[in-house]
Amino acid sequence: MRLTSPTITPSATPIRFRFDDREVEALPGETIAAALSAAEILAFRHTASGVPRGLWCGMGACWDCIVTVDGKAGQRACLVKAKAGMRVEGALPTAPAPLAEAPAEIAEHACDVLVVGAGPAGISAAIAAAHAGADVVVLDERAEAGGQYLKPLAPSHANASPDAQFRKGAALVEEARAAGIVIHHGATVWGGFAADEIAALVDGAAVTFRPKRLVLAPGAHERPVPVPGWTLPGVMTTGALQTLARAQRVSPAERVVIAGSGPLNLQLACELLAGGVQVAAVVEAAPKPGLGVWREMLTLARTAPDLAWDGLRYLATLKRAGVPVLWGATILGCEGSDRFTALHVATPDGERRIEAGVSALNMGFQPETGLARALGCAQRFSTEGPGAEIGRLETVTDEVGRSSIPGVFAIGDGAAIGGSRVALARGRLAGLAVARELGLSVAEDAAARRDLDQALAFQCALWRVFAAPAFDATAIADATVVCRCEEVTAGALRAAMGSDARTLAALKKQTRAGMGRCQGRMCGATMARLVGGNAEEAAFAAPRAPVRPIPAAALMRELPEGFDAPVIHDPVPTFWRSPAMPLAAENRACDVLVIGGGVLGLSTALYLAREGLDVLVADRSEPGLAASTANAGSLHVQLLSYDFGDKAEALGTAGPAAATLPLGPRSIELWKEIARDAGESCGIRTEGGLMLAETEAELAWLHGKTAVERGAGVENHVVGANELRDIAPYLTPRFLGAAFCPQEGQIDPLRGTAALLALAKRAGARVAGGVEVTGIARDGAGFKVATEGGTIRAGRVVVAAGPWSGRIAALAGVTLPVGGLVQQVIATEATAPIIPHLVAHAGRHLSFKQGPLGHLLIGGGWPGAYDAATGATRNRRESIEGNLWVAGHVVPAVAGLSVLRAWTGMNVHIDRAPILGEAPGCPGFFAAVTSSGYTLGPVAGRMTADAVLGREPVAPAFSIARFG
C-alpha cells in the first residue's frame, strides 16, 4: 500500500515495469523494492533450495533482495531505481548481460581527504575538513546522502512540511555542497589495500583513490535476529521498513507488527500510523522503565531534552491509537509458509500470537567494520549498547576517531555504535583533526567536544533504559537458519562443532556459512557466539576483498604477465590461528606423529592408521584450515605453463615436473576411492582439462608438451580450433587450439578435506588441533616433540606442514628446501552451468573452472601480498584486476557476473617434484611435501605411508635424499 499524508505527495506520473509475469506500477525515483512493496509483493526471488526470499535489511548490506534487471544478475532491489519498461525477474538469467564495460585503464584520483560514507559522521567530517581548506571527496553507495538516520524523502515524492530530521539532513548536504565537497553517489568502495589505496566504483567505472588522509564512516547495519521464520518474505529489519515508509512512502502490508528493542521501533510505529498503516503491536525486549532507571531518565532529559520528549510523544501516540507496547517480551518466532503471517512472542503475561502481514525486527546494530579490518585497523570486541549483547567488533580509535593505522580515521556508527549525535560531534572533531594533520590552521572546537560528551552521556543512559536481555546462542533451534546466504542452520553448525570445528573459520569451511554475498554480515556474530570463540577479532572471519560484491567486468584490466611470484623463504606461520590447546593424556605418545593436518598429512595418517599404527596428527590451528581449503580444487594432470619449455629448463624444474606426471592420474583415482569410502561425491568431476593456445607459438609449444606427457603415460592431445569450439562453446573464438587432457577435473576442497578428516578418524587416527610444535629432539630410537601444550613422544615423525615444513624440519636438524608462494583465488556469484572443464592458458596466468554450486573459480598463480611480521597474506588489487581480465578474455560470460570474494593462501614452493621419504642421517624422520598439493595429496600420502611402513622406498626423483 502507499502511505497517505496531507503534506507529502507524489511528484510524478506513475510508470510501469514487469516483474516476472506481472505488470507493476511505480513512481519515478523510487526503488524496485518500494514499487513491489506498494503492490504487496513480498517474495522477490527463490534461493538455491527453492525457498522464497524478500527484503531484509533494506540498505544493500544483506543482498537478500537480489533480482535480475534487464538481464543483469545480482541487482539489489532495495537500491536500484525503478524505470519505465524495465524487466525484473526473480530468477537468475541463463545468459547474464554484462554488468559494466571493461576499462582500458583504471583512473587514479588524488585528494587531501577521502571520506567513505555520507551519513551524519561522514558529512560532518567532510564539512569540517573542507572549511579548513582541504580538498575533500565523499563516496556513498546510496543515491542520496544522509545515511540511515538523515535519509531524505525519495525523489518520487515532495514534502511541503518536512520534519526536523528531514530538515537537518537537507541542511547538512547543502552545507557540504557549498563547501565545495565532491559527493559521489552510487559509489561502491570494494577494497582497502593501504591507507592511500582505496578501490571503488564511481558511476560504474573503477577508480583508485589516493588520499592523504582517509576517513571511514560507512555506518552500521542491524544485527541478525536468528529466530524461526526470520527469512520469510515479509520479515524485515525495522530500518528496512522505515526506509520504505519514511523515504519511499510505502508499506508492504496494511497491518504490521514491530518487535525487538529500542526507540527506533517506537518511531517507526508512529510513522506508520501517520501514514494509515495499522500497527498490531510493538514488542519490546527491555522491561518497562520504572523507578529503577530514574537517574537515566533524568540524564536523557538533561542531555537531549528534544529526543527525550520525542520518546514520550511516541508512547503517547501509540497509547491514543490503542497500539499495545509489550514490555519485557521475547521473540519466539515468525510464522508462515511462503510469507509472514504472525509473530509468536513470550510476554510476562504469557505467550501471544500476533497476526500481521509484515513484521519489522530490530535488536540493535553492528558497525560496518569490513573496510577498517581490511586496512588492519585494530578492533575490540564490545558487548555494550544496542545489539551488542550478541557481540560485535568495533574499531579502536581515540576521541577524534584516529585509528591504529596512520592516516586512517574511523567515526560514527561504522566504528562504534553511538547514534546520530555522537556521529555528528565526532565527525566534526575528526574533520578538524584531519585538517591539522594536513598542516591546515584549525582552531579547537570546545562546543563539539561538549556536544560529544553530552551525546555519549545520553546514549549510555538510553542503553540502560532499553537494556535487552543477554543473547543465548544455545536457545537457537537447530532448524533455524543462521546463514541467510548459504541457508545454513544452527543444527548444521552444531554438527560441525561436534566434529571438532572449534572456531568460526573452521565452521565456515565445513558448512559454507559466511561465504555468501553478505560475507558474514548477517551471520558472523551469531556463529562466533555459537562456537564460543574468544572475545576478540580472531574469533571472526578474516576480512576479504572485495568487501562488497563487485562487477567483474569493471575491474578487468590487462596487465603485463611476465612476472614471477616472489618466493618466501622460511615463511612465518600466520598469527590467525585457532587457540592453543593443552595436550590430552592420550595424545602424549604415539607410534607416528604427523605434523600438519592438511590433505597430505591426513592422507598419510589415513593409510598408516588403516595398517594398525597408532597415529596422531598435530596441527597448530585446525585440520585443513591452510592451503588445503584455500585452494580452488583443481585436479591437475598435465604440465602447467611453467613446467615445460625454456623457462622451466632454465629454472631446473622441467625434469622434476615431468617425473611427477604419472602421479596425477593415480592420485585422482585415490580421491575417487576416498569419496566412495566417505559416501559422498566430494564434488569430484573429471570432464577433462583444456590448455588453450592463442598464437602459433603457443600451439607449437602445446604439441611439444603433449608429446612429453604421452611419453609419461598421460593421455593428452591437441585439438584444433573447430573441435575446440564444439568441446567448449563458452570460450571466445580467438583460440587456435588446445591441449585436451580427459583425466583432469576438479574437487570441492571443503568437502574433500572434510571427508579425508572423517576417514582418518574412522580408521583410528587421532587429530589434535591447537598444537604448535616448538622443538624436536631424539628420545632413544624415537623423538621427544615439544609443543605449547606438552610433550609428545613418538616413534617416528612425518613433517607434512606444507610451506612451513622447512621450519619444522629445522627443529630436528633436517634441511628441507621448501618455501612459499602467496597466490590468490577469485570466486564469482553462481550462474547456470556453462563450464564443465578445467581451463588453463598456454601463455597467460589462468586456472578456471565452475564449482559444483555454480560459482566460477578463477586463479592461475597471480601473487598476493605477505606480511613477514605476522605471516598474514592478503590480496593485491593489481592481481585481482589482471586475473579478471584474463578470465574475461577467455570466457566472455565472466562480464555478466559479480565477484563475491577473493582470497589468498600460502602455497608450497619446491622444485616441482614431491619431497618424500626418510631424512638422511635422521632415522625415523620423514618428509611429506609436494606442490599441486591438493591433487597429489592422496598419492603422496600413500607413498609416505609405504615408506614409514618400510614397504616401498621412495623413488629417487621424489626422495629427500636427492638434495644431499
Residue, then its C-alpha position, 0 to 999 in steps of 0.5 A: m500500500r502507499l502511505t497517505s499524508p496531507t503534506i507529502t505527495p507524489s511528484a510524478t506520473p506513475i510508470r510501469f515495469r514487469f516483474d516476472d509475469r506481472e505488470v507493476e506500477a511505480l513512481p519515478g525515483e523510487t526503488i524496485a523494492a518500494a514499487l513491489s512493496a506498494a503492490e504487496i509483493l513480498a517474495f522477490r526471488h527463490t534461493a538455491s533450495g527453492v525457498p522464497r526470499g524478500l527484503w531484509c535489511g533494506m540498505g544493500a548490506c544483506w543482498d537478500c533482495i537480489v533480482t535480475v534487471d534487464g538481464k543483469a544478475g545480482q541487482r539489489a532491489c532495495l537500491v536500484k531505481a525503478k524505470a519505465g519498461m524495465r524487466v525484473e525477474g526473480a530468477l537468475p538469467t541463463a545468459p547474464a548481460p554484462l554488468a559494466e564495460a571493461p576499462a582500458e585503464i583504471a583512473e587514479h584520483a588524488c585528494d587531501v581527504l577521502v571520506v567513505g560514507a555520507g551519513p551524519a559522521g561522514i558529512s560532518a567530517a567532510i564539512a569540517a575538513a573542507h572549511a579548513g581548506a582541504d580538498v575533500v571527496v565523499l563516496d556513498e553507495r546510496a543515491e542520496a546522502g544522509g545515511q540511515y538516520l538523515k535519509p531524505l524523502a525519495p525523489s518520487h515524492a515532495n514534502a511541503s512540511p518536512d520534519a526536523q530530521f528531514r530538515k537537518g539532513a537537507a541542511l547538512v548536504e547543502e552545507a557540504r555542497a557549498a563547501g565545495i565537497v565532491i559527493h559521489h553517489g552510487a559509489t561502491v568502495w570494494g577494497g582497502f589495500a593501504a591507507d592511500e589505496i582505496a578501490a571503488l566504483v564511481d558511476g560504474a567505472a573503477v577508480t583508485f583513490r589516493p588520499k592523504r588522509l582517509v576517513l571511514a564512516p560507512g555506518a552500521h547495519e542491524r544485527p541478525v535476529p536468528v529466530p524461526g521464520w526470520t527469512l520469510p518474505g515479509v520479515m524485515t529489519t525495522g530500518a528496512l521498513q522505515t526506509l520504505a515508509r519514511a523515504q519511499r512512502v510505502s508499506p508492504a502490508e496494511r497491518v504490521v507488527i514491530a518487535g525487538s528493542g529500542p526507540l527506533n521501533l517506537q518511531l517507526a510505529c508512529e510513522l506508520l500510523a501517520g501514514g494509515v498503516q495499522v500497527a498490531a503491536v510493538v514488542e519490546a525486549a527491555p522491561k518497562p522503565g520504572l523507578g529503577v532507571w530514574r537517574e537515566m531518565l533524568t540524564l536523557a532529559r538533561t542531555a537531549p531534552d528534544l529526543a527525550w520528549d520525542g520518546l514520550r510523544y511516541l508512547a503517547t501516540l501509540k497509547r491514543a491509537g490503542v497500539p499495545v507496547l509489550w514490555g519485557a517480551t521475547i521473540l519466539g518466532c515468525e510464522g508462515s509458509d511462503r510469507f509472514t503471517a504472525l509473530h509468536v512472542a513470550t510476554p510476562d503475561g504469557e505467550r501471544r500470537i500476533e497476526a500481521g502481514v509484515s513484521a519489522l525486527n530490530m535488536g540493535f546494530q553492528p558497525e560496518t567494520g569490513l573496510a577498517r579490518a581490511l586496512g588492519c585497523a585494530q578492533r575490540f570486541s564490545t558487548e555494550g549498547p544496542g545489539a551488542e549483547i550478541g557481540r560485535l567488533e568495533t574499531v579502536t580509535d581515540e576521541v577524534g576517531r584516529s585509528s591504529i593505522p596512520g592516516v586512517f580515521a574511523i567515526g560514527d556508527g561504522a566504528a562504534i555504535g553511538g547514534s546520530r549525535v555522537a556521529l555528528a560531534r565526532g565527525r566534526l572533531a575528526g574533520l578538524a583533526v584531519a585538517r591539522e594533520l594536513g598542516l591546515s590552521v584549525a582552531e579547537d572546537a570546545a562546543a563539539r567536544r561538549d556536544l560529544d560528551q553530552a551525546l555519549a552521556f545520553q546514549c549510555a543512559l538510553w542503553r540502560v533504559f532499553a537494556a535487552p536481555a543477554f543473547d543465548a546462542t544455545a536457545i537457537a533451534d537447530a532448524t533455524v537458519v543462521c546463514r541467510c546466504e548459504e541457508v545454513t542452520a544452527g543444527a548444521l553448525r552444531a554438527a560441525m562443532g561436534s566434529d571438532a570445528r572449534t572456531l568460526a573459520a573452521l565452521k565456515k569451511q565445513t558448512r559454507a556459512g559466511m561465504g555468501r554475498c553478505q560475507g558474514r554480515m548477517c551471520g558472523a556474530t551469531m556463529a562466533r557466539l555459537v562456537g564460543g570463540n574468544a572475545e576478540e577479532a580472531a574469533f571472526a572471519a578474516p576480512r576479504a576483498p572485495v568487501r562488497p560484491i563487485p562487477a567483474a567486468a569493471l575491474m578487468r584490466e590487462l596487465p603485463e604477465g611476465f612476472d614471477a611470484p616472489v618466493i618466501h623463504d622460511p615463511v612465518p606461520t600466520f598469527w590467525r590461528s585457532p587457540a592453543m590447546p593443552l595436550a590430552a593424556e592420550n595424545r602424549a605418545c604415539d607410534v607416528l606423529v604427523i605434523g600438519g593436518g592438511v590433505l597430505g598429512l591426513s592422507t598419510a595418517l589415513y593409510l598408516a592408521r588403516e595398517g594398525l599404527d597408532v597415529l596422531v596428527a598435530d596441527r597448530s590451528e585446525p585440520g585443513l584450515a591452510a592451503s588445503t581449503a584455500n585452494a580452488g580444487s583443481l585436479h591437475v594432470q598435465l604440465l602447467s605453463y611453467d613446467f615445460g619449455d625454456k623457462a622451466e629448463a632454465l629454472g631446473t624444474a622441467g625434469p622434476a615436473a615431468a617425473t611427477l606426471p604419472l602421479g596425477p592420474r593415480s592420485i585422482e583415482l585415490w580421491k575417487e576411492i576416498a569419496r566412495d569410502a566417505g559416501e559422498s561425491c566430494g564434488i569430484r568431476t573429471e570432464g577433462g582439462l583444456m590448455l588453450a593456445e592463442t598464437e602459433a607459438e603457443l600451439a607449437w609449444l602445446h604439441g611439444k608438451t603433449a608429446v612429453e606427457r604421452g611419453a609419461g603415460v598421460e593421455n593428452h592431445v591437441v585439438g584444433a580450433n573447430e573441435l575446440r569450439d564444439i568441446a567448449p562453446y563458452l570460450t571466445p573464438r580467438f583460440l587456435g587450439a588446445a591441449f585436451c587432457p580427459q583425466e583432469g577435473q576438479i574437487d570441492p576442497l571443503r568437502g574433500t578435506a572434510a571427508l579425508l578428516a572423517l576417514a582418518k578418524r574412522a580408521g583410528a587416527r587421532v587429530a589434535g588441533g591447537v598444537e604448535v610444535t616448538g622443538i624436536a629432539r631424539d628420545g632413544a630410537g624415537f623423538k621427544v616433540a615439544t609443543e605449547g601444550g606438552t610433550i609428545r613422544a613418538g616413534r617416528v615423525v612425518v613433517a607434512a606442514g606444507p610451506w612451513s615444513g622447512r621450519i619444522a624440519a629445522l627443529a630436528g636438524v633436517t634441511l628441507p628446501v621448501g618455501g612459499l608462494v602467496q597466490q590468490v583465488i577469485a570466486t564469482e556469484a553462481t550462474a547456470p552451468i556453462i563450464p564443465h572443464l578445467v581451463a588453463h592458458a598456454g601463455r597467460h596466468l589462468s586456472f578456471k573452472q565452475g564449482p559444483l554450486g555454480h560459482l566460477l573459480i578463477g586463479g592461475g598463480w597471480p601473487g598476493a601480498y605477505d606480511a613477514a611480521t605476522g605471516a598474514t597474506r592478503n590480496r593485491r588489487e593489481s592481481i585481482e584486476g589482471n586475473l579478471w581480465v584474463a578470465g574475461h578474455v577467455v570466457p566472455a560470460v565472466a562480464g555478466l557476473s559479480v565477484l563475491r570474494a577473493w582470497t589468498g593462501m600460502n602455497v608450497h614452493i619446491d622444485r616441482a617434484p614431491i619431497l618424500g621419504e626418510a631424512p638422511g642421517c635422521p632415522g625415523f624422520f620423514a618428509a611429506v611435501t609436494s606442490s599441486g598439493y591438493t591433487l597429489g595429496p592422496v598419492a603422496g600420502r600413500m607413498t609416505a605411508d609405504a615408506v614409514l611402513g618400510r614397504e616401498p622406498v621412495a623413488p629417487a626423483f621424489s626422495i629427500a635424499r636427492f638434495g644431499 
